[in-house]
Amino acid sequence: MHGVSMIKENGIATLILSRGKVNALNEALVEQLHTDLMKLEKDETISVILLKGEGKFFSFGFDVPEFLVYSRDEFTRFLRKFTDLYHHLFLCPKPTIAVINGHAIAGGCMLATACDHRLMVARKAKISLNEISFGASVTSGAVEMLKYCVGQQDAQKILFSGGMYSAEEAHEMGLIDRIAEDSELMEVSKAMAQDYIDTDLVAFASIKRLIKGPVAKRMQQREADSIKEFVDIWYSESTWKNLQSILIHA
């Protein structure tokens, strides 16, 4: 296991990010999550996929200290794997629900926006695409998925400010579909999943492709260029200095 565990129950699969205290994303976790996602897509006993974090975080985002030892080529390789993962999750032929049990930051927020629905714990957590706050850019896919969720104007507000939003604030913008108390989070997520248990998955996948396909096409058209620009900015002198100050407590 590389920071991902799985529970299957009554047609619902829950993928759990469980890597340290903050569920930071590294290459091994991304590979494992993608592998598990593909297995669940083929599993005829599973109708709905939930994605959640363990502990107080959904995910902190990239494991920055780990990536500081990566070469440009190695980091580019990781970004391709990560963007492949969220492309796949965005178009997953089965219903997907992000159960945001804690903070969902940067890459963690991207995984959440790749899901069909987002349920977030009340009051205890923040959600953010805060890359600009430490001098980094974002990927084409991150922009398009965010625009799909909240529209152009609020996407601009979120990305330009790098703001940290509560569940209540995120719900007002449409970034979050539902809010639940911590004690009720899993119960509500299972109820949301139950709505899809008897759904015809062939029809669902077709409709999902029609709705999300044009967005995915825009994501893919610019992704390679956006990865290159992301890497160039990541390794720039000012951003690199900021990255070196980021600490992750395992």
C-alpha positions as a Python dict, from the first residue, in 0.01 Angstrom:
ca = {
    (1, 'M'): (0, 0, 0),
    (2, 'H'): (122, 350, -85),
    (3, 'G'): (-107, 572, 119),
    (4, 'V'): (-440, 450, -22),
    (5, 'S'): (-678, 204, 141),
    (6, 'M'): (-1009, 74, 13),
    (7, 'I'): (-1339, -36, 166),
    (8, 'K'): (-1617, -203, -34),
    (9, 'E'): (-1967, -230, 105),
    (10, 'N'): (-2308, -276, -56),
    (11, 'G'): (-2204, -154, -400),
    (12, 'I'): (-2011, 145, -267),
    (13, 'A'): (-1631, 164, -273),
    (14, 'T'): (-1448, 414, -54),
    (15, 'L'): (-1092, 508, -147),
    (16, 'I'): (-915, 656, 155),
    (17, 'L'): (-607, 876, 134),
    (18, 'S'): (-402, 773, 437),
    (19, 'R'): (-47, 902, 417),
    (20, 'G'): (83, 1068, 731),
    (21, 'K'): (-109, 1341, 910),
    (22, 'V'): (-191, 1548, 601),
    (23, 'N'): (-228, 1289, 322),
    (24, 'A'): (27, 1468, 105),
    (25, 'L'): (39, 1348, -255),
    (26, 'N'): (356, 1185, -381),
    (27, 'E'): (428, 977, -689),
    (28, 'A'): (360, 639, -526),
    (29, 'L'): (25, 751, -385),
    (30, 'V'): (-86, 895, -719),
    (31, 'E'): (8, 572, -897),
    (32, 'Q'): (-178, 360, -640),
    (33, 'L'): (-488, 580, -648),
    (34, 'H'): (-499, 561, -1027),
    (35, 'T'): (-455, 182, -1022),
    (36, 'D'): (-732, 141, -764),
    (37, 'L'): (-963, 370, -961),
    (38, 'M'): (-918, 163, -1276),
    (39, 'K'): (-986, -159, -1084),
    (40, 'L'): (-1307, -18, -941),
    (41, 'E'): (-1425, 94, -1283),
    (42, 'K'): (-1411, -270, -1396),
    (43, 'D'): (-1557, -413, -1075),
    (44, 'E'): (-1917, -506, -1155),
    (45, 'T'): (-2006, -520, -785),
    (46, 'I'): (-1932, -148, -742),
    (47, 'S'): (-2176, 124, -850),
    (48, 'V'): (-2040, 433, -673),
    (49, 'I'): (-1692, 550, -572),
    (50, 'L'): (-1622, 772, -271),
    (51, 'L'): (-1289, 949, -218),
    (52, 'K'): (-1199, 1072, 130),
    (53, 'G'): (-902, 1143, 352),
    (54, 'E'): (-804, 998, 685),
    (55, 'G'): (-774, 1220, 991),
    (56, 'K'): (-804, 1599, 981),
    (57, 'F'): (-704, 1639, 615),
    (58, 'F'): (-861, 1537, 288),
    (59, 'S'): (-524, 1618, 134),
    (60, 'F'): (-262, 1890, 182),
    (61, 'G'): (-173, 1863, -186),
    (62, 'F'): (173, 1784, -320),
    (63, 'D'): (440, 1656, -83),
    (64, 'V'): (657, 1959, -155),
    (65, 'P'): (964, 1856, 52),
    (66, 'E'): (976, 1523, -131),
    (67, 'F'): (962, 1694, -469),
    (68, 'L'): (1244, 1934, -382),
    (69, 'V'): (1491, 1653, -456),
    (70, 'Y'): (1331, 1581, -796),
    (71, 'S'): (1497, 1693, -1116),
    (72, 'R'): (1290, 1890, -1367),
    (73, 'D'): (1240, 1574, -1573),
    (74, 'E'): (1136, 1372, -1269),
    (75, 'F'): (889, 1639, -1156),
    (76, 'T'): (747, 1665, -1508),
    (77, 'R'): (697, 1287, -1502),
    (78, 'F'): (505, 1317, -1175),
    (79, 'L'): (285, 1598, -1307),
    (80, 'R'): (194, 1390, -1610),
    (81, 'K'): (91, 1105, -1380),
    (82, 'F'): (-109, 1340, -1158),
    (83, 'T'): (-290, 1507, -1447),
    (84, 'D'): (-361, 1165, -1601),
    (85, 'L'): (-517, 1067, -1267),
    (86, 'Y'): (-752, 1363, -1243),
    (87, 'H'): (-845, 1337, -1613),
    (88, 'H'): (-941, 974, -1549),
    (89, 'L'): (-1130, 1063, -1230),
    (90, 'F'): (-1312, 1349, -1404),
    (91, 'L'): (-1446, 1113, -1672),
    (92, 'C'): (-1484, 803, -1451),
    (93, 'P'): (-1784, 611, -1591),
    (94, 'K'): (-1921, 556, -1240),
    (95, 'P'): (-2055, 824, -1003),
    (96, 'T'): (-1782, 975, -783),
    (97, 'I'): (-1819, 1169, -459),
    (98, 'A'): (-1542, 1357, -279),
    (99, 'V'): (-1603, 1329, 95),
    (100, 'I'): (-1402, 1626, 217),
    (101, 'N'): (-1343, 1532, 579),
    (102, 'G'): (-1073, 1795, 635),
    (103, 'H'): (-859, 2053, 460),
    (104, 'A'): (-841, 2012, 80),
    (105, 'I'): (-554, 2223, -45),
    (106, 'A'): (-400, 2269, -393),
    (107, 'G'): (-363, 1921, -546),
    (108, 'G'): (-611, 1791, -289),
    (109, 'C'): (-866, 2043, -410),
    (110, 'M'): (-798, 1936, -769),
    (111, 'L'): (-887, 1576, -685),
    (112, 'A'): (-1208, 1696, -521),
    (113, 'T'): (-1311, 1903, -824),
    (114, 'A'): (-1249, 1600, -1047),
    (115, 'C'): (-1532, 1418, -868),
    (116, 'D'): (-1899, 1450, -965),
    (117, 'H'): (-2005, 1570, -620),
    (118, 'R'): (-1834, 1727, -321),
    (119, 'L'): (-1955, 1683, 36),
    (120, 'M'): (-1761, 1881, 298),
    (121, 'V'): (-1744, 1877, 674),
    (122, 'A'): (-1895, 2184, 840),
    (123, 'R'): (-1675, 2452, 999),
    (124, 'K'): (-1366, 2236, 1060),
    (125, 'A'): (-1192, 2258, 723),
    (126, 'K'): (-1080, 2486, 443),
    (127, 'I'): (-1064, 2427, 70),
    (128, 'S'): (-827, 2617, -156),
    (129, 'L'): (-630, 2635, -476),
    (130, 'N'): (-364, 2847, -309),
    (131, 'E'): (-73, 2799, -549),
    (132, 'I'): (-38, 3171, -616),
    (133, 'S'): (32, 3229, -245),
    (134, 'F'): (371, 3056, -277),
    (135, 'G'): (442, 3168, -633),
    (136, 'A'): (332, 2858, -823),
    (137, 'S'): (95, 2826, -1116),
    (138, 'V'): (-176, 2567, -1179),
    (139, 'T'): (-248, 2324, -1460),
    (140, 'S'): (-495, 2359, -1743),
    (141, 'G'): (-703, 2077, -1600),
    (142, 'A'): (-725, 2245, -1261),
    (143, 'V'): (-858, 2563, -1422),
    (144, 'E'): (-1113, 2387, -1642),
    (145, 'M'): (-1245, 2164, -1362),
    (146, 'L'): (-1279, 2464, -1132),
    (147, 'K'): (-1463, 2664, -1401),
    (148, 'Y'): (-1691, 2365, -1453),
    (149, 'C'): (-1777, 2369, -1082),
    (150, 'V'): (-1814, 2740, -1009),
    (151, 'G'): (-1807, 2934, -1337),
    (152, 'Q'): (-1552, 3173, -1483),
    (153, 'Q'): (-1588, 3462, -1240),
    (154, 'D'): (-1562, 3266, -916),
    (155, 'A'): (-1284, 3051, -1062),
    (156, 'Q'): (-1088, 3371, -1126),
    (157, 'K'): (-1155, 3488, -770),
    (158, 'I'): (-1038, 3158, -621),
    (159, 'L'): (-723, 3131, -833),
    (160, 'F'): (-615, 3496, -824),
    (161, 'S'): (-660, 3528, -448),
    (162, 'G'): (-535, 3187, -336),
    (163, 'G'): (-798, 3221, -64),
    (164, 'M'): (-883, 2956, 194),
    (165, 'Y'): (-1258, 2894, 198),
    (166, 'S'): (-1479, 2738, 462),
    (167, 'A'): (-1738, 2481, 362),
    (168, 'E'): (-2005, 2747, 395),
    (169, 'E'): (-1820, 2992, 169),
    (170, 'A'): (-1739, 2720, -83),
    (171, 'H'): (-2104, 2612, -88),
    (172, 'E'): (-2216, 2965, -173),
    (173, 'M'): (-1988, 2959, -480),
    (174, 'G'): (-2102, 2613, -587),
    (175, 'L'): (-1764, 2453, -519),
    (176, 'I'): (-1927, 2228, -257),
    (177, 'D'): (-2261, 2054, -315),
    (178, 'R'): (-2347, 1966, 44),
    (179, 'I'): (-2224, 2026, 399),
    (180, 'A'): (-2251, 1786, 691),
    (181, 'E'): (-2150, 1779, 1054),
    (182, 'D'): (-1842, 1572, 1125),
    (183, 'S'): (-2044, 1308, 1310),
    (184, 'E'): (-2281, 1272, 1014),
    (185, 'L'): (-2034, 1300, 726),
    (186, 'M'): (-2010, 932, 633),
    (187, 'E'): (-2382, 876, 685),
    (188, 'V'): (-2463, 1161, 446),
    (189, 'S'): (-2203, 1042, 193),
    (190, 'K'): (-2355, 694, 194),
    (191, 'A'): (-2701, 844, 143),
    (192, 'M'): (-2570, 1044, -153),
    (193, 'A'): (-2412, 729, -294),
    (194, 'Q'): (-2732, 532, -238),
    (195, 'D'): (-2912, 764, -480),
    (196, 'Y'): (-2700, 608, -756),
    (197, 'I'): (-2709, 241, -653),
    (198, 'D'): (-2984, 147, -897),
    (199, 'T'): (-2868, 381, -1175),
    (200, 'D'): (-2806, 226, -1517),
    (201, 'L'): (-2429, 274, -1537),
    (202, 'V'): (-2412, 244, -1915),
    (203, 'A'): (-2658, 530, -1953),
    (204, 'F'): (-2485, 723, -1675),
    (205, 'A'): (-2145, 692, -1842),
    (206, 'S'): (-2290, 808, -2174),
    (207, 'I'): (-2455, 1114, -2021),
    (208, 'K'): (-2141, 1195, -1823),
    (209, 'R'): (-1929, 1188, -2138),
    (210, 'L'): (-2174, 1422, -2311),
    (211, 'I'): (-2168, 1667, -2019),
    (212, 'K'): (-1801, 1652, -1925),
    (213, 'G'): (-1643, 1548, -2255),
    (214, 'P'): (-1610, 1902, -2398),
    (215, 'V'): (-1447, 2017, -2071),
    (216, 'A'): (-1206, 1723, -2077),
    (217, 'K'): (-1115, 1806, -2435),
    (218, 'R'): (-1020, 2162, -2337),
    (219, 'M'): (-820, 2026, -2045),
    (220, 'Q'): (-623, 1793, -2269),
    (221, 'Q'): (-562, 2048, -2544),
    (222, 'R'): (-359, 2274, -2314),
    (223, 'E'): (-234, 2030, -2051),
    (224, 'A'): (111, 1962, -2197),
    (225, 'D'): (186, 2334, -2234),
    (226, 'S'): (52, 2410, -1887),
    (227, 'I'): (271, 2138, -1733),
    (228, 'K'): (579, 2288, -1899),
    (229, 'E'): (491, 2635, -1771),
    (230, 'F'): (412, 2495, -1426),
    (231, 'V'): (757, 2335, -1411),
    (232, 'D'): (932, 2650, -1535),
    (233, 'I'): (768, 2858, -1261),
    (234, 'W'): (820, 2588, -995),
    (235, 'Y'): (1195, 2594, -1055),
    (236, 'S'): (1221, 2973, -1079),
    (237, 'E'): (1439, 3136, -813),
    (238, 'S'): (1163, 3313, -620),
    (239, 'T'): (919, 3020, -619),
    (240, 'W'): (1192, 2771, -529),
    (241, 'K'): (1280, 2982, -225),
    (242, 'N'): (917, 2979, -114),
    (243, 'L'): (889, 2603, -166),
    (244, 'Q'): (1190, 2540, 55),
    (245, 'S'): (1008, 2700, 348),
    (246, 'I'): (711, 2460, 326),
    (247, 'L'): (715, 2196, 597),
    (248, 'I'): (501, 1885, 620),
    (249, 'H'): (465, 1712, 954),
    (250, 'A'): (434, 1340, 890),
}
